Amino acid sequence: MLVGSDLRMAKSRSDFQLTKEERETIPKIKKEINTMKKGYKEMAAINLALSNLYFEIESEAESYYDRVAECE
């Protein structure tokens, strides 16, 4: 609850109006955010593919080590 001097500090709705320049930048910012989201999704797919590849390689190498150990 606002009392006394706090009332002077309260902002009216008109204090939060955007300027024309600010309104014009909003679509640009949204486009940049969407571009960043797309990039992060693409990187996630790349990272997952690399992880799967290295897991397969590590599993294959482990099977070779197991076979060598059996021969000894």
N, C-alpha and C positions, 0 to 999 in steps of 0.2 A: 504494500500500500504506500503510495506516495504522499508525503506530508511536507509542509513548510517549504524549505528551499529546494527540496527534491522536485517540486512541481516545475520550477524554472529549468531544471536539467532535462526534463522529459521532452522527447522530440515528437513533433507532430508528424502526421502522415506525409505532408508535403516535403518534409526534410529528407524523405527517403526516395523521392522521385529521381529517376535516372535522367541523365542528360542525353541528348540525341547521339552524341559520340559514344556514350556508354551502351546505349541500346543497339548501336550498329556493331559494336564489338562482340556482343553476346553470341550471335551465330558463328563468328570466327572462332571463338573460344570453344563452343560446342563441337565444331568441326575438328579442332585440334584434339579435343578430348576423345572423340570417336576414332580419330587416326591413331592416337596412342593406345586405346583399347584394342584396336585391330592389330597393332604391332605386338602388343603383349600376348595376344592369343596366338599369333603366328610364331612368336618365340617359344611359347609353351609347347606348341606342336613340334617344333624343331628340337627342343630339349628332350621331349618324350621320345622322339625317334632316335636321338643320339643315345639316350639311356638304354633303350631296348637293344640297340646295336652293340653297345659295350657290354651289356649283360650277356648277350649271345656269345660274344667273343670270349668273355671271361669264363663262361660255362664250357666252351669248347676247349680252352686252354686247361681248365681244371680236369676235363676228361682225359686229355693227353697226359697230364701229371699222374692221374690215377692209373693209367695203363702202364706208364713207365715204372711206377712204384710196384705194380703187380709183377713186372718182369724181373725186378731185382731180387 
